[in-house]
Amino acid sequence: MSIQWYPGHMSKARQAMAEAVPSQDVLIEVLDARMPSASENPLVTELRKQKPCLKVLAKSDLADPEVTAAWLRYFEAERREPSTERPGGKVAAIAIRADRPGDVRARVAELCKRLAPNPHGLGKTVRAMVVGIPNVGKSTLINVLMERKVAKVGDEPAVTKARQQVTLKNGMTLSDNPGILWPKLEDEAASFRLALGGALPDGVLDYESVAMFAGRFLLERYPDRLRARYGLTELPSSADALLHEIGRRRGGLRAGGKVDLHKAADVLVHDFRSGALGRISLEMPPGD
């Protein structure tokens, strides 16, 4: 299965990014800490070439802390021993939480200066471009770094439609590009992760199919979270049975006692996105 969802503004954003990258000292690629691999855009690696890159794992307060720590170790190992399969310049990685703005500002500035110790821009201050897929937290990061709301934030993908540029109090210049995906999503599991996390519009993949994917994963990896959230004494034997049980317990019954699976799917997906199910990661780093 391959998915193609590539609005016109994304093509323009890719072109604008390609033109702007050479003038930047470092790229800040924002990833979803719950799925760092699925949310990592191969176009960014392609366009940045040997440009230093700071991988920012956003939404880490929603991700499994042990898995996030494993991802940080993975990126750190890659920094020490770059893979021939993943070419690029210097890489650093951090996990951030939007509710700790002071820590975020200090760490991002420090790591950008470490990655680009000799900036070549006007005034010799670091110029950084914030990039990433839709709805991953780029605008939230810029607002935290700027200490005021300068970038539009929303729960739907593709909120930012045009490039924005701001200057921080420390002199560092930030450019915020619209979120872009690659033209064709070939990895089915990664596509479901992106849809579950909200990087794809809800209509791109069948909503119930996304919830079924989530149900299978959660039954295997986080069964206790399901028990706690939905008051289950016995764990359902399948994702379909789980959705039926959620529908019965969350007002998803139609006339005649039939379960509204779309409503049950909506409950499960939004419980994941909001963190109501607890801190959950959808993928482990390679080798774990």
NUDRENDO-677799 format. One record per residue: residue in one letter; x, y, z of N, C-alpha, C in turn. Coordinates in steps of 0.02 Angstrom, whole numbers, plus 50000, padded with zeros to 5 digits. Example, Ala and Ser with C-alpha at 12.3 -4.5 7.8 and 13.67 -1.06 7.14 Angstrom:
BEGIN
A506604971650390506154977550390506604983550390 S506424988850354506844994750357506455000250394 
REM end
This chain:
BEGIN
M500424994050000500005000050000500445006250000 S500305010949955500645017349955500125022849959 I500305028349993499835033850003500135040149972 Q499735043749936499955050049907499495055649933 W499775059849974499425065849998499945071349999 Y499925075449948500455080349938500155086749910 P499825090849953499515097049930500015101549896 G499755106049853500195110349813500685114349854 H500465116649914500915120849954501525116849978 M501455110149982502025106150004502575106049950 S502365105649888502855105849833503225112449833 K502855117949844503175124449847503635124949908 A503435122049963503835122150023504485118350014 R504445112749978505045108749965505535112849923 Q505285116249873505715120449830506025126049870 A505615129249913505875134749954506405132250002 M506305126350030506785123450076507445122050040 A507395119149980507995117649942508405123949927 E508055129449913508395135649898508705138849961 A508385137650019508605141050080509145137150118 V509175130550110509645126550149510365128950145 P510635130550086511335132550082511515138550126 S511035142950140511185148850180511115147650255 Q510905141650275510815140050345511435136950376 D511535137950440512095134850476511905128050503 V511275127150522511055120850551510315119850537 L510095113650528509385112050521509145109050587 I508565111250608508235108350667507655104250641 E507725097650642507185093350618506775090950677 V506145092950678505695091150733505375084450717 L505445079650762505155073050754504645071850809 D504185067250798503705065250848504045059950891 A504145061350955504505056650999504165049851003 R503515049550987503155043150989503325038850929 M503595041950876503765038350814504315041950777 P504915042150803505465045950772505625043850701 S505585037350687505755035050620505205036750570 A504585035350587504025036750542503965044150527 S504145048450575504075055650566504715058950539 E505215055050524505835057650496505775057950420 N505805063850392505695064850320506335063650281 P506345058650236506945057350197507135063250152 L506655067550135506805073450094507265078250132 V507205078450198507635082850237508355080450233 T508455073950241509135071150235509415072550165 E508995071750116509215072950047509405080150035 L509015084750061509125091850048509685094850091 R509775092250151510275095350195510985093150178 K511055087550144511715084850125512155084350187 Q512705088250191513155087850248513025093250300 K512465096650294512295101850342512165098850411 P512425101750466512285099150533511535099150547 C511325094350588510605093650601510485091950675 L510035095650706509805094250773509125090750769 K509105084550791508475080750793508125082250859 V507545085450854507165087250914506565082550920 L506555078350971506005073750982505475077351024 A504975080050988504445083851021503905079051048 K503475081851089502925077951119503195072251162 S503785073051191504075067651230503675066251293 D503255071051314502825069851373502275064951357 L502165063451292501665058551271501985051751255 A502645051451252502995045451231503255041451291 D503335035051280503615030551331504335032851347 P504475034951409505135037751424505715032851412 E505605026451424506145021551412506295020851338 V505775021051297505875020551225506205026851198 T506005032651224506325038951204507065038951220 A507235036351279507945035851298508325031451250 A507995026051227508315021551178508425025151112 W507945029351091508035033051029508595038151035 L508665041351092509215046151100509885042551098 R509925036551126510545032651122510685030751049 Y510165029151013510245027350942510525033250902 F510245039150911510495044950874511205046850896 E511345045950960512015047450985512525042650955 A512345036250950512795031350919512895032950846 E512355035250813512415037050742512875043150734 R512855047650783513295053550779514035051450784 R514165046550827514855044250835515095040050776 E514625035950749514795031550694514275032250639 P514315037450597513815038650545513715032550500 S513095031050485512935025350443512985027250369 T513235022550329513265023750257512575023750227 E512095020850263511405020750238511035027250254 R511315031150300510995037450320511525042950318 P511695045150258512225050150251512015056950279 G512495061050295512345067750321512915070250364 G512875076450383513395079450425513275077950499 K513535082350541513495081350613512765081250636 V512625076750684511945075950709511955075950785 A511475079150815511355078850887510605077850897 A510415075350955509705074150967509525075751039 I508925078551049508655079751115507905078251115 A507645076651174506925075851183506675081951222 I506125084851200505875090951233505155090251254 R504965094551302504275095151325504085102451322 A503505103951295503285110951288503155114151355 D503045110151407502905113051473503545114751512 R504125114151479504765116051510505135120751463 P504835126551449505105131051397505815133551411 G505975135051473506655137451488507185132351471 D507055126151487507525120751472507585119851396 V507025120251361507035119451288507455124951256 R507355131151276507735136651246508475135951257 A508675134151318509385133651334509715127951296 R509385122251294509695116351262509725117051186 V509195119651156509205120451083509735125351062 A509785131051097510295136051080510995133151089 E511105129651144511765126751157511965121751103 L511505117251085511675112151037511755114950966 C511365120050949511445123150883512135126450878 K512355129850931513005133050931513565127850929 R513445122050961513945116750960513995113650891 L513415112950857513415109950790513695114850738 A513615121350750513845126350702514265131550740 P514875129650760515285134150801515555140150762 N515535139750696515805145250654515285147550604 P514745150750627514225153050581514495158250532 H514215158150472514485162650420513995168250403 G513455168850441512955173950425513135180850451 L512685185550437512765192350459512805192650535 G513325195750562513415196150634513675189750665 K513815184750624514095178450647513655174950699 T513005175750693512535172150736512255166250697 V512065161150733511835154950702511165156050667 R511125153450606510505153550568510255146350563 A509655145150587509375138450589508705138250555 M508575132650521507925131650489507575125950525 V506945127150546506545121950579506135118350526 V506225111850522505885107850471505565101750503 G505115098650466504785092550492504135091350456 I503835085750471503205083950440502635087950471 P502035087850442501475091750470501295089550541 N501075094450581500785093250647501255089650695 V501905090850687502385087450731502625091850788 G502495098350784502685102750838503195108150820 K503275109550756503765114650735503565121550760 S502945123450748502725130250768502725130950844 T502545125650880502575125950953503295127150976 L503765123750944504475124650962504685131850950 I504505134750893504695141650879504395146450930 N503765145350948503455149650998503805149251065 V504025143251083504395142451146505065146051142 L505415145151086506075148251079506015155851077 M505485158351047505385165551039505085168751102 E504825164551147504525166951209503875170951197 R503575170051141502925173051126502645169551065 K501995170451053501685166950998501805170650932 V502235167750890502365170750825502195165950768 A502085159650785501915154650734501255151450751 K500835150450702500175147650712500225140350730 V499845138350781499855131450805499155128550798 G499115122250777498455118950772498515111550778 D497935108150788497925100950796497855097350729 E497785101050675497705097950609498355098750570 P498515093850526499115094450485499065100150436 A499655102650417499715107950366499435114550389 V499535116250453499305122750478499735128350450 T500405127550453500855132550426500885131950350 K500715137250315500685137050242501245140850208 A501595145150245502115149250215502715149650262 R503295150850233503905151350272503885157650316 Q504095156950378504125162450425504825162950453 Q505055168950468505735169750495505705174350556 V506045172350609506055176350671506765176550698 T506905181450740507555182150772507465181550847 L507865177150878507815176050950508195181450988 K508075181751053508415186651095509165185751094 N509395179551085510115178251083510425179651014 G510015182050968510255183750901510185178250850 M510045172150872509975166650824509355167750782 T509415166550717508865167350670508545160650656 L507885160350660507515154250646507045155150587 S507045150250543506565150050488506105144150498 D505465145150492504965139850501504645138350434 N504775132450408504475130550344503825126650356 P503355126850309502755122650316502955115250321 G502555111450357502695104250362502625100950294 I503115096850277503075093250213503175085850222 L502805081950185502905074750180503265073250115 W503485067150108503755065050044503165062950000 P503245063449932502665062649888502295055949893 K502655050549909502315044049912502535040349975 L502055038350017502195034650078502135027150062 E502705023750059502715016750039502625011950097 D502855013950157502845009550215502155009750248 E501795004150244501105004050269501075005250344 A501515001950383501495002850455501665010050474 A502155012950440502335019950455501755024650438 S501395023150384500815027150365500275027050418 F500155021150446499655020550500499895024350562 R500535024050577500785027750635500685035250625 L500845037650565500765044750550500025046850556 A499585042650530498875044150534498635044050606 L498865039250645498665038750715498895044850754 G499505047250739499775052950774499505059650751 G499155059850694498855065950670499255069650617 A499775066550589500165069750537499815069550469 L499335065050462498935064550401498215066550417 P497865069850372497165071250384496765064850395 D496255065150435495885059150453495575055650393 G495455059150339495145056050281495615052350235 V496275053050244496765049850199496745042350208 L496705040050270496635032850284495965031750320 D495665026050306495025024350338495115024550414 Y494685028350446494745029550518494725023150559 E494275018650541494225012350578494845008050568 S495145008350508495755004550496496325007150539 V496355013750548496865016750591496775014350662 A496145014350686496005012050753496145004650762 M496025000750710496184993550713496934992550719 F497324996550682498054996350688498264998050759 A497965003350786498125005350855497934999850904 G497354996850895497124991650940497594985650942 R497814983450882498274977750879498924979350915 F499184985350903499814987250934499754987751010 L499224991051033499134992151105499004985551142 L498634981051111498514974551142499164970751152 E499614971651105500254968051109500754971451156 R500804978251151501334981751187501124985251252 Y500504987551254500274991351313499594989051337 P499504982551350498844980051371498604983051437 D499074984451483498864987251548498574994251540 R498804998051490498525004651479497795004151456 L497644999051416496964997951393496514995951451 R496764991551493496374989451551496194995351595 A496704999451609496605005151654496135010351624 R496215011951560495825017151529495095015351520 Y494965009051501494285007151484493955002451536 G494295001551592494004997551646493894990351626 L494374987451590494294980651566494544975651618 T494134970751634494354965451679494694959951640 E494454958851580494774953951535494974957551471 L495554955851445495804958951385495474955951323 P495184959951278494894957251217495404953351177 S495164948551139495624944151102495864947051036 S495554952451013495744955350949495594962850949 A495864966350899495734973450893495004974850879 D494694970550840493974971450826493564970750890 A493734965750931493384964750994493504970651041 L494114973451038494274979251079493834985251060 L493764986550996493354992150974492634991250994 H492384985250989491694983951010491614985251085 E492114983251124492074984251196492114991751213 I492554995451178492605002651189491945006051171 G491645003951115491005006751093490465005751145 R490444999751174489934998351225490035002451288 R490675003851304490825007351367490855014951359 R490875017451298490955024651287490395027651245 G489795025251254489215028151221489185027151147 G489455021551123489465020251051488955015051030 L488405014551066487885009651049487325012951009 R487165009850952486605012150912485965008650935 A485415010550903484775007250917484834999850904 G484574995850948484614988550940485244985650970 G485654989851002486254987451035486854986450990 K486814988750927487374987950882487904993350897 V488534991350895489084995950911489255000350851 D489315006750863489535011550812490295011350811 L490585007550764491305006650763491685013150747 H491375017450708491715023750693491785027950757 K491275028050798491315031750860491825028550907 A491825021950910492315018450951493025019950927 A493115020050861493775021550832493985028650851 D493505033350848493645040250865493885040750938 V493565037050983493755037151053494475034651062 L494635029051031495305026051039495845030551010 V495735033150951496235037350918496355043750958 H495825046850981495905053151018496175051951088 D496035046251118496335044651182497095043751174 F497305041051118498025040451105498335047351095 R498025051351051498315057951034498355062651094 S497865062251138497845066751195498275064551253 G498505058251250498895055651306498465052451360 A497805051951348497355049051398497515041751411 L497835038351364498035031351372498695030751409 G499025036351422499675036151453500225037451401 R500845036851424501415038351381501585032151339 I501485032751274501545027151228501985028851169 S502435024251151502845025051091502655019651041 L502635021550978502395016950926502945013050891 E503575014650905504115010950873504755011450913 M505155006250908505805005850941506345007450889 P506925009750912507475010950865507735004350837 P508055004450778508334998350749508804994850798 G508744988350802509184984550846508924983350915 D508394986850935508104985951003507524980951001 
REM end
